[in-house]
Amino acid sequence: MITAHILPITDDTTLDEFIQAARSAGMHLITNGFKVVVSPVVPPGFWRIAVKVKTPTAAVLEHQPCAA
């Protein structure tokens, strides 16, 4: 049996905090193309949203304009 977990999400919660709360609860960020929810399983019709957390240095270097 799967038990429900209530995550501390408010209107002021950032996406990074949302992802960390889902990971710490052992859940996935999933979507069906219309809604984004957090779930311990990925039901049919939904797929996981891949999230890669980069270091601030890597993010800055990746978005620098080309010198050409």
mmCIF file as gemmi writes it, N, C-alpha and C atoms, coordinates in Angstrom:
data_model
loop_
_atom_site.group_PDB
_atom_site.id
_atom_site.type_symbol
_atom_site.label_atom_id
_atom_site.label_alt_id
_atom_site.label_comp_id
_atom_site.label_asym_id
_atom_site.label_entity_id
_atom_site.label_seq_id
_atom_site.pdbx_PDB_ins_code
_atom_site.Cartn_x
_atom_site.Cartn_y
_atom_site.Cartn_z
_atom_site.occupancy
_atom_site.B_iso_or_equiv
_atom_site.pdbx_formal_charge
_atom_site.auth_seq_id
_atom_site.auth_asym_id
_atom_site.pdbx_PDB_model_num
ATOM 1 N N . MET Axp A 1 ? 0.833 -1.185 0 1 0 ? 1 A 1
ATOM 2 C CA . MET Axp A 1 ? 0 0 0 1 0 ? 1 A 1
ATOM 3 C C . MET Axp A 1 ? 0.877 1.247 0 1 0 ? 1 A 1
ATOM 4 N N . ILE Axp A 2 ? 0.502 2.217 -0.819 1 0 ? 2 A 1
ATOM 5 C CA . ILE Axp A 2 ? 1.255 3.467 -0.916 1 0 ? 2 A 1
ATOM 6 C C . ILE Axp A 2 ? 0.612 4.488 0.009 1 0 ? 2 A 1
ATOM 7 N N . THR Axp A 3 ? 1.43 5.102 0.837 1 0 ? 3 A 1
ATOM 8 C CA . THR Axp A 3 ? 0.91 6.121 1.742 1 0 ? 3 A 1
ATOM 9 C C . THR Axp A 3 ? 1.129 7.497 1.133 1 0 ? 3 A 1
ATOM 10 N N . ALA Axp A 4 ? 0.267 8.423 1.465 1 0 ? 4 A 1
ATOM 11 C CA . ALA Axp A 4 ? 0.366 9.784 0.94 1 0 ? 4 A 1
ATOM 12 C C . ALA Axp A 4 ? 1.316 10.597 1.799 1 0 ? 4 A 1
ATOM 13 N N . HIS Axp A 5 ? 2.084 11.428 1.148 1 0 ? 5 A 1
ATOM 14 C CA . HIS Axp A 5 ? 2.972 12.366 1.836 1 0 ? 5 A 1
ATOM 15 C C . HIS Axp A 5 ? 2.524 13.77 1.453 1 0 ? 5 A 1
ATOM 16 N N . ILE Axp A 6 ? 2.448 14.657 2.41 1 0 ? 6 A 1
ATOM 17 C CA . ILE Axp A 6 ? 2.092 16.044 2.131 1 0 ? 6 A 1
ATOM 18 C C . ILE Axp A 6 ? 3.385 16.85 2.136 1 0 ? 6 A 1
ATOM 19 N N . LEU Axp A 7 ? 3.667 17.455 0.988 1 0 ? 7 A 1
ATOM 20 C CA . LEU Axp A 7 ? 4.884 18.241 0.865 1 0 ? 7 A 1
ATOM 21 C C . LEU Axp A 7 ? 4.607 19.697 1.222 1 0 ? 7 A 1
ATOM 22 N N . PRO Axp A 8 ? 5.569 20.356 1.87 1 0 ? 8 A 1
ATOM 23 C CA . PRO Axp A 8 ? 5.367 21.755 2.272 1 0 ? 8 A 1
ATOM 24 C C . PRO Axp A 8 ? 5.521 22.71 1.087 1 0 ? 8 A 1
ATOM 25 N N . ILE Axp A 9 ? 4.509 22.787 0.223 1 0 ? 9 A 1
ATOM 26 C CA . ILE Axp A 9 ? 4.565 23.617 -0.967 1 0 ? 9 A 1
ATOM 27 C C . ILE Axp A 9 ? 3.571 24.77 -0.811 1 0 ? 9 A 1
ATOM 28 N N . THR Axp A 10 ? 4.037 25.993 -1.057 1 0 ? 10 A 1
ATOM 29 C CA . THR Axp A 10 ? 3.182 27.181 -1.021 1 0 ? 10 A 1
ATOM 30 C C . THR Axp A 10 ? 3.357 27.939 -2.336 1 0 ? 10 A 1
ATOM 31 N N . ASP Axp A 11 ? 2.652 29.036 -2.483 1 0 ? 11 A 1
ATOM 32 C CA . ASP Axp A 11 ? 2.782 29.865 -3.682 1 0 ? 11 A 1
ATOM 33 C C . ASP Axp A 11 ? 4.167 30.497 -3.796 1 0 ? 11 A 1
ATOM 34 N N . ASP Axp A 12 ? 4.858 30.619 -2.672 1 0 ? 12 A 1
ATOM 35 C CA . ASP Axp A 12 ? 6.186 31.239 -2.672 1 0 ? 12 A 1
ATOM 36 C C . ASP Axp A 12 ? 7.317 30.23 -2.843 1 0 ? 12 A 1
ATOM 37 N N . THR Axp A 13 ? 6.99 28.951 -2.953 1 0 ? 13 A 1
ATOM 38 C CA . THR Axp A 13 ? 8.009 27.915 -3.091 1 0 ? 13 A 1
ATOM 39 C C . THR Axp A 13 ? 8.646 27.986 -4.479 1 0 ? 13 A 1
ATOM 40 N N . THR Axp A 14 ? 9.969 27.973 -4.517 1 0 ? 14 A 1
ATOM 41 C CA . THR Axp A 14 ? 10.669 27.995 -5.797 1 0 ? 14 A 1
ATOM 42 C C . THR Axp A 14 ? 10.712 26.595 -6.382 1 0 ? 14 A 1
ATOM 43 N N . LEU Axp A 15 ? 11.003 26.503 -7.679 1 0 ? 15 A 1
ATOM 44 C CA . LEU Axp A 15 ? 11.084 25.207 -8.332 1 0 ? 15 A 1
ATOM 45 C C . LEU Axp A 15 ? 12.181 24.352 -7.704 1 0 ? 15 A 1
ATOM 46 N N . ASP Axp A 16 ? 13.29 24.961 -7.344 1 0 ? 16 A 1
ATOM 47 C CA . ASP Axp A 16 ? 14.392 24.223 -6.72 1 0 ? 16 A 1
ATOM 48 C C . ASP Axp A 16 ? 13.954 23.629 -5.385 1 0 ? 16 A 1
ATOM 49 N N . GLU Axp A 17 ? 13.233 24.396 -4.572 1 0 ? 17 A 1
ATOM 50 C CA . GLU Axp A 17 ? 12.734 23.89 -3.292 1 0 ? 17 A 1
ATOM 51 C C . GLU Axp A 17 ? 11.704 22.781 -3.506 1 0 ? 17 A 1
ATOM 52 N N . PHE Axp A 18 ? 10.878 22.924 -4.525 1 0 ? 18 A 1
ATOM 53 C CA . PHE Axp A 18 ? 9.868 21.926 -4.875 1 0 ? 18 A 1
ATOM 54 C C . PHE Axp A 18 ? 10.535 20.606 -5.241 1 0 ? 18 A 1
ATOM 55 N N . ILE Axp A 19 ? 11.575 20.668 -6.051 1 0 ? 19 A 1
ATOM 56 C CA . ILE Axp A 19 ? 12.304 19.467 -6.475 1 0 ? 19 A 1
ATOM 57 C C . ILE Axp A 19 ? 12.994 18.807 -5.287 1 0 ? 19 A 1
ATOM 58 N N . GLN Axp A 20 ? 13.622 19.606 -4.431 1 0 ? 20 A 1
ATOM 59 C CA . GLN Axp A 20 ? 14.311 19.054 -3.263 1 0 ? 20 A 1
ATOM 60 C C . GLN Axp A 20 ? 13.325 18.377 -2.316 1 0 ? 20 A 1
ATOM 61 N N . ALA Axp A 21 ? 12.136 18.966 -2.136 1 0 ? 21 A 1
ATOM 62 C CA . ALA Axp A 21 ? 11.123 18.356 -1.264 1 0 ? 21 A 1
ATOM 63 C C . ALA Axp A 21 ? 10.653 17.025 -1.841 1 0 ? 21 A 1
ATOM 64 N N . ALA Axp A 22 ? 10.461 16.975 -3.153 1 0 ? 22 A 1
ATOM 65 C CA . ALA Axp A 22 ? 10.032 15.728 -3.795 1 0 ? 22 A 1
ATOM 66 C C . ALA Axp A 22 ? 11.112 14.661 -3.662 1 0 ? 22 A 1
ATOM 67 N N . ARG Axp A 23 ? 12.354 15.028 -3.904 1 0 ? 23 A 1
ATOM 68 C CA . ARG Axp A 23 ? 13.458 14.057 -3.798 1 0 ? 23 A 1
ATOM 69 C C . ARG Axp A 23 ? 13.609 13.539 -2.373 1 0 ? 23 A 1
ATOM 70 N N . SER Axp A 24 ? 13.512 14.43 -1.388 1 0 ? 24 A 1
ATOM 71 C CA . SER Axp A 24 ? 13.7 13.987 -0.005 1 0 ? 24 A 1
ATOM 72 C C . SER Axp A 24 ? 12.561 13.064 0.436 1 0 ? 24 A 1
ATOM 73 N N . ALA Axp A 25 ? 11.387 13.185 -0.188 1 0 ? 25 A 1
ATOM 74 C CA . ALA Axp A 25 ? 10.263 12.3 0.125 1 0 ? 25 A 1
ATOM 75 C C . ALA Axp A 25 ? 10.286 11.041 -0.737 1 0 ? 25 A 1
ATOM 76 N N . GLY Axp A 26 ? 11.274 10.925 -1.631 1 0 ? 26 A 1
ATOM 77 C CA . GLY Axp A 26 ? 11.383 9.751 -2.501 1 0 ? 26 A 1
ATOM 78 C C . GLY Axp A 26 ? 10.334 9.732 -3.602 1 0 ? 26 A 1
ATOM 79 N N . MET Axp A 27 ? 9.946 10.907 -4.074 1 0 ? 27 A 1
ATOM 80 C CA . MET Axp A 27 ? 8.904 10.997 -5.092 1 0 ? 27 A 1
ATOM 81 C C . MET Axp A 27 ? 9.465 11.534 -6.401 1 0 ? 27 A 1
ATOM 82 N N . HIS Axp A 28 ? 8.605 11.541 -7.42 1 0 ? 28 A 1
ATOM 83 C CA . HIS Axp A 28 ? 8.978 12.009 -8.753 1 0 ? 28 A 1
ATOM 84 C C . HIS Axp A 28 ? 8.143 13.223 -9.121 1 0 ? 28 A 1
ATOM 85 N N . LEU Axp A 29 ? 8.722 14.107 -9.89 1 0 ? 29 A 1
ATOM 86 C CA . LEU Axp A 29 ? 7.995 15.21 -10.496 1 0 ? 29 A 1
ATOM 87 C C . LEU Axp A 29 ? 7.498 14.68 -11.832 1 0 ? 29 A 1
ATOM 88 N N . ILE Axp A 30 ? 6.159 14.605 -12.021 1 0 ? 30 A 1
ATOM 89 C CA . ILE Axp A 30 ? 5.605 13.985 -13.227 1 0 ? 30 A 1
ATOM 90 C C . ILE Axp A 30 ? 4.586 14.912 -13.885 1 0 ? 30 A 1
ATOM 91 N N . THR Axp A 31 ? 4.297 14.653 -15.159 1 0 ? 31 A 1
ATOM 92 C CA . THR Axp A 31 ? 3.316 15.437 -15.901 1 0 ? 31 A 1
ATOM 93 C C . THR Axp A 31 ? 2.566 14.552 -16.882 1 0 ? 31 A 1
ATOM 94 N N . ASN Axp A 32 ? 1.364 15.003 -17.229 1 0 ? 32 A 1
ATOM 95 C CA . ASN Axp A 32 ? 0.611 14.345 -18.296 1 0 ? 32 A 1
ATOM 96 C C . ASN Axp A 32 ? 0.475 15.286 -19.488 1 0 ? 32 A 1
ATOM 97 N N . GLY Axp A 33 ? 1.204 16.384 -19.481 1 0 ? 33 A 1
ATOM 98 C CA . GLY Axp A 33 ? 1.144 17.381 -20.529 1 0 ? 33 A 1
ATOM 99 C C . GLY Axp A 33 ? 0.264 18.561 -20.167 1 0 ? 33 A 1
ATOM 100 N N . PHE Axp A 34 ? -0.563 18.401 -19.132 1 0 ? 34 A 1
ATOM 101 C CA . PHE Axp A 34 ? -1.449 19.472 -18.686 1 0 ? 34 A 1
ATOM 102 C C . PHE Axp A 34 ? -1.177 19.862 -17.24 1 0 ? 34 A 1
ATOM 103 N N . LYS Axp A 35 ? -0.925 18.869 -16.405 1 0 ? 35 A 1
ATOM 104 C CA . LYS Axp A 35 ? -0.691 19.088 -14.979 1 0 ? 35 A 1
ATOM 105 C C . LYS Axp A 35 ? 0.706 18.595 -14.618 1 0 ? 35 A 1
ATOM 106 N N . VAL Axp A 36 ? 1.303 19.243 -13.617 1 0 ? 36 A 1
ATOM 107 C CA . VAL Axp A 36 ? 2.562 18.782 -13.044 1 0 ? 36 A 1
ATOM 108 C C . VAL Axp A 36 ? 2.263 18.448 -11.594 1 0 ? 36 A 1
ATOM 109 N N . VAL Axp A 37 ? 2.598 17.213 -11.185 1 0 ? 37 A 1
ATOM 110 C CA . VAL Axp A 37 ? 2.335 16.766 -9.825 1 0 ? 37 A 1
ATOM 111 C C . VAL Axp A 37 ? 3.534 15.996 -9.3 1 0 ? 37 A 1
ATOM 112 N N . VAL Axp A 38 ? 3.5 15.742 -8.005 1 0 ? 38 A 1
ATOM 113 C CA . VAL Axp A 38 ? 4.527 14.932 -7.352 1 0 ? 38 A 1
ATOM 114 C C . VAL Axp A 38 ? 3.874 13.615 -6.958 1 0 ? 38 A 1
ATOM 115 N N . SER Axp A 39 ? 4.531 12.5 -7.293 1 0 ? 39 A 1
ATOM 116 C CA . SER Axp A 39 ? 3.947 11.188 -7.021 1 0 ? 39 A 1
ATOM 117 C C . SER Axp A 39 ? 5.05 10.177 -6.733 1 0 ? 39 A 1
ATOM 118 N N . PRO Axp A 40 ? 4.756 9.172 -5.896 1 0 ? 40 A 1
ATOM 119 C CA . PRO Axp A 40 ? 5.752 8.125 -5.645 1 0 ? 40 A 1
ATOM 120 C C . PRO Axp A 40 ? 5.865 7.139 -6.81 1 0 ? 40 A 1
ATOM 121 N N . VAL Axp A 41 ? 4.847 7.101 -7.682 1 0 ? 41 A 1
ATOM 122 C CA . VAL Axp A 41 ? 4.858 6.214 -8.85 1 0 ? 41 A 1
ATOM 123 C C . VAL Axp A 41 ? 4.515 7.038 -10.089 1 0 ? 41 A 1
ATOM 124 N N . VAL Axp A 42 ? 4.857 6.497 -11.26 1 0 ? 42 A 1
ATOM 125 C CA . VAL Axp A 42 ? 4.517 7.155 -12.518 1 0 ? 42 A 1
ATOM 126 C C . VAL Axp A 42 ? 3.389 6.344 -13.167 1 0 ? 42 A 1
ATOM 127 N N . PRO Axp A 43 ? 2.137 6.823 -13.064 1 0 ? 43 A 1
ATOM 128 C CA . PRO Axp A 43 ? 1.012 6.069 -13.619 1 0 ? 43 A 1
ATOM 129 C C . PRO Axp A 43 ? 0.976 6.153 -15.145 1 0 ? 43 A 1
ATOM 130 N N . PRO Axp A 44 ? 0.226 5.262 -15.793 1 0 ? 44 A 1
ATOM 131 C CA . PRO Axp A 44 ? 0.094 5.321 -17.253 1 0 ? 44 A 1
ATOM 132 C C . PRO Axp A 44 ? -0.446 6.686 -17.703 1 0 ? 44 A 1
ATOM 133 N N . GLY Axp A 45 ? 0.129 7.219 -18.768 1 0 ? 45 A 1
ATOM 134 C CA . GLY Axp A 45 ? -0.284 8.523 -19.277 1 0 ? 45 A 1
ATOM 135 C C . GLY Axp A 45 ? 0.536 9.671 -18.723 1 0 ? 45 A 1
ATOM 136 N N . PHE Axp A 46 ? 1.383 9.396 -17.741 1 0 ? 46 A 1
ATOM 137 C CA . PHE Axp A 46 ? 2.268 10.405 -17.161 1 0 ? 46 A 1
ATOM 138 C C . PHE Axp A 46 ? 3.709 10.039 -17.472 1 0 ? 46 A 1
ATOM 139 N N . TRP Axp A 47 ? 4.607 11.016 -17.41 1 0 ? 47 A 1
ATOM 140 C CA . TRP Axp A 47 ? 6.03 10.734 -17.542 1 0 ? 47 A 1
ATOM 141 C C . TRP Axp A 47 ? 6.789 11.638 -16.59 1 0 ? 47 A 1
ATOM 142 N N . ARG Axp A 48 ? 7.983 11.167 -16.224 1 0 ? 48 A 1
ATOM 143 C CA . ARG Axp A 48 ? 8.831 11.914 -15.293 1 0 ? 48 A 1
ATOM 144 C C . ARG Axp A 48 ? 9.401 13.142 -15.973 1 0 ? 48 A 1
ATOM 145 N N . ILE Axp A 49 ? 9.541 14.198 -15.223 1 0 ? 49 A 1
ATOM 146 C CA . ILE Axp A 49 ? 10.209 15.407 -15.701 1 0 ? 49 A 1
ATOM 147 C C . ILE Axp A 49 ? 11.657 15.308 -15.236 1 0 ? 49 A 1
ATOM 148 N N . ALA Axp A 50 ? 12.563 15.277 -16.188 1 0 ? 50 A 1
ATOM 149 C CA . ALA Axp A 50 ? 13.987 15.19 -15.856 1 0 ? 50 A 1
ATOM 150 C C . ALA Axp A 50 ? 14.48 16.562 -15.407 1 0 ? 50 A 1
ATOM 151 N N . VAL Axp A 51 ? 15.105 16.599 -14.26 1 0 ? 51 A 1
ATOM 152 C CA . VAL Axp A 51 ? 15.627 17.845 -13.714 1 0 ? 51 A 1
ATOM 153 C C . VAL Axp A 51 ? 17.087 17.64 -13.403 1 0 ? 51 A 1
ATOM 154 N N . LYS Axp A 52 ? 17.905 18.489 -13.974 1 0 ? 52 A 1
ATOM 155 C CA . LYS Axp A 52 ? 19.342 18.427 -13.705 1 0 ? 52 A 1
ATOM 156 C C . LYS Axp A 52 ? 19.731 19.704 -12.987 1 0 ? 52 A 1
ATOM 157 N N . VAL Axp A 53 ? 20.211 19.558 -11.78 1 0 ? 53 A 1
ATOM 158 C CA . VAL Axp A 53 ? 20.631 20.709 -10.99 1 0 ? 53 A 1
ATOM 159 C C . VAL Axp A 53 ? 22.108 20.95 -11.269 1 0 ? 53 A 1
ATOM 160 N N . LYS Axp A 54 ? 22.393 22.123 -11.795 1 0 ? 54 A 1
ATOM 161 C CA . LYS Axp A 54 ? 23.768 22.469 -12.141 1 0 ? 54 A 1
ATOM 162 C C . LYS Axp A 54 ? 24.364 23.357 -11.061 1 0 ? 54 A 1
ATOM 163 N N . THR Axp A 55 ? 25.665 23.347 -11 1 0 ? 55 A 1
ATOM 164 C CA . THR Axp A 55 ? 26.331 24.273 -10.101 1 0 ? 55 A 1
ATOM 165 C C . THR Axp A 55 ? 26.209 25.675 -10.699 1 0 ? 55 A 1
ATOM 166 N N . PRO Axp A 56 ? 26.194 26.714 -9.895 1 0 ? 56 A 1
ATOM 167 C CA . PRO Axp A 56 ? 26.075 28.071 -10.441 1 0 ? 56 A 1
ATOM 168 C C . PRO Axp A 56 ? 27.178 28.402 -11.452 1 0 ? 56 A 1
ATOM 169 N N . THR Axp A 57 ? 28.395 27.895 -11.23 1 0 ? 57 A 1
ATOM 170 C CA . THR Axp A 57 ? 29.5 28.162 -12.154 1 0 ? 57 A 1
ATOM 171 C C . THR Axp A 57 ? 29.236 27.539 -13.512 1 0 ? 57 A 1
ATOM 172 N N . ALA Axp A 58 ? 28.767 26.305 -13.544 1 0 ? 58 A 1
ATOM 173 C CA . ALA Axp A 58 ? 28.495 25.636 -14.813 1 0 ? 58 A 1
ATOM 174 C C . ALA Axp A 58 ? 27.345 26.324 -15.553 1 0 ? 58 A 1
ATOM 175 N N . ALA Axp A 59 ? 26.348 26.789 -14.841 1 0 ? 59 A 1
ATOM 176 C CA . ALA Axp A 59 ? 25.219 27.461 -15.473 1 0 ? 59 A 1
ATOM 177 C C . ALA Axp A 59 ? 25.643 28.779 -16.103 1 0 ? 59 A 1
ATOM 178 N N . VAL Axp A 60 ? 26.529 29.525 -15.442 1 0 ? 60 A 1
ATOM 179 C CA . VAL Axp A 60 ? 26.993 30.807 -15.974 1 0 ? 60 A 1
ATOM 180 C C . VAL Axp A 60 ? 27.859 30.581 -17.205 1 0 ? 60 A 1
ATOM 181 N N . LEU Axp A 61 ? 28.753 29.607 -17.154 1 0 ? 61 A 1
ATOM 182 C CA . LEU Axp A 61 ? 29.631 29.347 -18.3 1 0 ? 61 A 1
ATOM 183 C C . LEU Axp A 61 ? 28.851 28.872 -19.508 1 0 ? 61 A 1
ATOM 184 N N . GLU Axp A 62 ? 27.793 28.12 -19.314 1 0 ? 62 A 1
ATOM 185 C CA . GLU Axp A 62 ? 27.026 27.587 -20.42 1 0 ? 62 A 1
ATOM 186 C C . GLU Axp A 62 ? 26.247 28.668 -21.163 1 0 ? 62 A 1
ATOM 187 N N . HIS Axp A 63 ? 25.861 29.735 -20.488 1 0 ? 63 A 1
ATOM 188 C CA . HIS Axp A 63 ? 25.011 30.746 -21.087 1 0 ? 63 A 1
ATOM 189 C C . HIS Axp A 63 ? 25.761 32.006 -21.498 1 0 ? 63 A 1
ATOM 190 N N . GLN Axp A 64 ? 27.092 31.948 -21.621 1 0 ? 64 A 1
ATOM 191 C CA . GLN Axp A 64 ? 27.84 33.079 -22.104 1 0 ? 64 A 1
ATOM 192 C C . GLN Axp A 64 ? 27.734 33.159 -23.619 1 0 ? 64 A 1
ATOM 193 N N . PRO Axp A 65 ? 27.608 34.352 -24.177 1 0 ? 65 A 1
ATOM 194 C CA . PRO Axp A 65 ? 27.48 34.494 -25.633 1 0 ? 65 A 1
ATOM 195 C C . PRO Axp A 65 ? 28.772 34.087 -26.35 1 0 ? 65 A 1
ATOM 196 N N . CYS Axp A 66 ? 28.599 33.697 -27.584 1 0 ? 66 A 1
ATOM 197 C CA . CYS Axp A 66 ? 29.726 33.288 -28.408 1 0 ? 66 A 1
ATOM 198 C C . CYS Axp A 66 ? 30.562 34.521 -28.767 1 0 ? 66 A 1
ATOM 199 N N . ALA Axp A 67 ? 31.867 34.367 -28.786 1 0 ? 67 A 1
ATOM 200 C CA . ALA Axp A 67 ? 32.771 35.482 -29.088 1 0 ? 67 A 1
ATOM 201 C C . ALA Axp A 67 ? 32.969 35.684 -30.587 1 0 ? 67 A 1
ATOM 202 N N . ALA Axp A 68 ? 32.397 34.822 -31.416 1 0 ? 68 A 1
ATOM 203 C CA . ALA Axp A 68 ? 32.628 34.901 -32.864 1 0 ? 68 A 1
ATOM 204 C C . ALA Axp A 68 ? 31.913 36.041 -33.509 1 0 ? 68 A 1
